[in-house]
Amino acid sequence: MPDDGENGSVRMRILLVDDDPDIRVGFTTALGRRGHEVVTAASARDALVRAEEDRPDIGIIDVMLPDGDGQGLCRAIRDRWGFPTVMLTARDDDADIVDGLDSGADDYVVKPVAPAVLEARLRTVLRRDQRAISLAKDEPITIGDLTFDSAAMAARVGETAIALSATELRLLRELVDNRGRALTRDQLIDTVWARSAPDTPRVVDTTVQRLRAKLTAAGVRSPTLDTLRGIGYRLG
């Protein structure tokens, strides 16, 4: 999830994909000054690596890339990670705009564009995306082998239920809602143990270990519940 800045603005982790180094430097500098974290890639292949390693909130994708097209990259990002994308291009024909949006992009911005305008478009796309996620939260979510039903507070593999305690279910819901993102012990205590904080943060580690063991025993090979040394945990 994007963070709120000190002035209430949304602080985003942005993936910028463009083979023009001047554009990468220019927007990285301008958006960085506005408080955002920008990771860049010069090709579709590099972009997929950055998406996997950095888990951005939103992507800015150029249409023409040296090893493919931005439309295909938007589709790959939507299918694999689900974060929204904005196409950034010099092409302004109606047909190009339609193709870009049909490919899975959430918006289409024509160059040249002022950083403030681009930032505003990114914020709008993120707000729309988060509203869609909120509306869909009552629907069961399937990630790899695991299906989690937040409305029923139940987890299963296929049609077979996984026996989890109430705390383990709350922990799993938090991990599923933030899948792909690192969560610290303190963050998990604030959400999973909000009503009754544990005496020691080690309780988080113990609960994660029990949950991981139960998921493994139930046949869940994907997603993985990863330990991030010195940071916390992530559902990968």
PyMOL commands that set and color helices and strands:
alter all, ss='L'
color gray80, all
select helices_A, chain A and resi 21-33+44-54+70-80+94-102+115-136+166-177+185-192+202-217
alter helices_A, ss='H'
color red, helices_A
select strands_A, chain A and resi 3-4+10-11+13-17+37-41+58-62+64-65+68-69+85-89+107-110+141-143+146-149+154-157+160-161+183-184+225-228+232-235
alter strands_A, ss='S'
color yellow, strands_A
deselect
rebuild
show_as cartoon
